[in-house]
């Protein structure tokens, strides 16, 4: 698949060949759903369990008489009303994450990239480098590119510092390094913008024998 390489100023350059094994895969809703569900569940933090009466290390001996003491009738010091006692109806430990095969995760990333490429929502830029890291100037350039309400920019090893500074306050503009590319962010973006370096990194990442991270 050939795509025209552009610049941030809107000028067209040479063509780039995209690997069909990465950008030409037929998308499957079930695979994408599995990967997105795995991603979102991994974001949820596990709940920390509180110690209840059975978990507190205190004596179980009855410390007072049942009657005649002038106080309430207690069995032991583990009762929730005592300092150091167990918590009544405390939170239970819960984990939400589940495992997903690396091959499925890699396949999901390929499908997400391919979906943008086949739908005409993929733009390839030469670089994200800016002469002046000015938000107003960058907003004017992006406004001419018709990127929709939300655009995801993916660079090589790291997002260029000038672009990261200029785009930090722009609503609907997200930027990630290639290692951070993920199915959820790609799918929810109206337009996916890759640099040459990002294309090389993503193709190399998807070609790994063990799959993607």
N, C-alpha and C positions, 0 to 999 in steps of 0.2 A: 504494500500500500504506500503510495506516494502522497506526501503532504507538503504544501508550500511553507517554507520557513519565513516568518515575519520578524519585524522589529517592533519595539514599543511605540515607535513613531508611525506605525502602519505601513511601512515600506516592505514590499515582498522581495524575498531573496531566492536562493536556490531551493530545490526540492530535497526532501529527506525520505529515505526508504524506511518504513516502519515494519518491523518483523511481524509477519502474519500469525506466527505462533503466539504472539503476545497481544497484538492489536487487531487480530482478525478472527477471534474465537466467538462462536455463537453463544449468546447469553442464555442462562437458564435461571428462572426465578427461584427455584428451590435451592440452588447452590448459593445464590446471592443472599437469600433469606437466612440460610444457615450461618454464613460468614458474618452478616450484620448482627444477628442475634448473639453470636459468640462474642463479637466486639463489645456490644452494649452491656452484656452481662459481665464481661471482664472489668468494665469500668466501675461496677458497683462494689463498694467496700464491704467486707464482711462485718457483721455485728459482733461486738465483744460481749461475751457472756458474763453475767454477774453471778456471784456466789450466793446460793440459796442455803437454806438451813442444813441440807445434807452435805454441803460443800465446805462449811465453816469448820475450822479445827478448834473446837471448844469441847469441854467436858459434857457428857450427856447425863451426868448425875443430877438428880432432882435436888436443887439447892435450898429449898425451904419446905416447911410443912404445908400440907394441903389446906388445912384450916387453922385458925387461931393466930396466924402471924400478922394479921392486920393489913396484908397486901394481897395483890392478885395472885391467883394460883398459876404458877409456872412450872413447867417440867424441867427445862434446862436453860442455859445461857445462850443458846443458838436462836432464840426467838427474835424476830425482826425488830422488836421495840428496844432491844438492848444494844449498847454500843459494841461493835464487833460482831453482832449477830448477822444471820443471813438476810438477804434481801427478799422481800415478799414479792412474788410475781415479777422477778427481774427478767431482763432480756436474755434470750437464748442465743447461742452461737449459731450463725447461719452463713453459709458460703453460697455464692450465686454462680460462680464460674464453672464452666465445663470444658473439657478438652475437645479439640478439633484437629483432625489430621492436617499436617502441613501441606499435603498435596491439594486438599480441598481449599485451604486458605490461598494457595498460589493460584489455583484455578479461579477462585472468586475474584482475585485481583486482576487476572487476565480478562475475565468477562466484564468487569467494571470498566477497564481501559478500552476494551473493544466496543462496548456499548456507546461510549462517548465518541469514538472514532467513526463508527458506522452511522451514528446519528448526526454527524456534522457538528458536534459540540466539542471538538478537540482542536486546539490551536497550539502550534509549535513556534516558539520564539527563539531567536538566536541567543539572547542573554537577557537577564533581568537587571543588568547594570544601568544605573542612572548617573548622569553627570551631576545633577543637583538632587539631593534627597528632599524634595519639596512635595508635600502632600497635594497641594493645589495643582501643581504641574502634572503629577501622576494621575490625578483624577480626570484631568482634561484629556490625557492620552487614552486612558481606559474607556472614557465615555465615547470615544470614536470607534472602539472595537466591537461594540454590541455584544457584551459578555453576559447580559441578563442581570438578574437580581443578585446572584451569588456566583462568584468565580473562585476557583481553586488554582493557585499557582504552585507548581512543584519545580524546584531547582535541583541542582546536583548534590554534592556533599553537604552544602549549607546554602540557605537563602542569601542572596547577595545583600550585604549590609545596607547599601543605599536603598534598595527596594523595600527591605524589611522596615526601615525607619519611615519611609514615605507612605507605606501602605498600612501602618499600624492603626491609624485612626479612620480608615476608610471602611464604611459599613458594607458588608457583603463581599469583602475581599479577604481571602485566607491564603497564607503562604506556608509551605512545608518543604523540608528537604526530601530527597528521594527516599531515604530510609523510613520516613514517616508516612509515605503514601499508603492509604488504606481504603478499603471498599466503601465504608460508610461515608467518609468525606467526599469521595469521588462521586458517588451516586447522588448525594444531596446537592451537589453543585450544578448550576445550570450550564456552566462552561468549564472545561478542564484545560488549563494552560500549562504546557510543558516546555522546558528549555531543551536545547540539544543535549546538555549534560544529563538532564533528567531522563531523557529517552534512553541514553546509553546505560544509565544506572538501573532503570526499571527492566530493561531487556536482560541485563546481566543478572539481576536479582531473580527474575522469573525463570532463568535458565539454570539455576542452581539445582543439583541433584536432590538435595534434601528439602527443597521448597523454600518458601519465604518465611520471614519471622512473623 
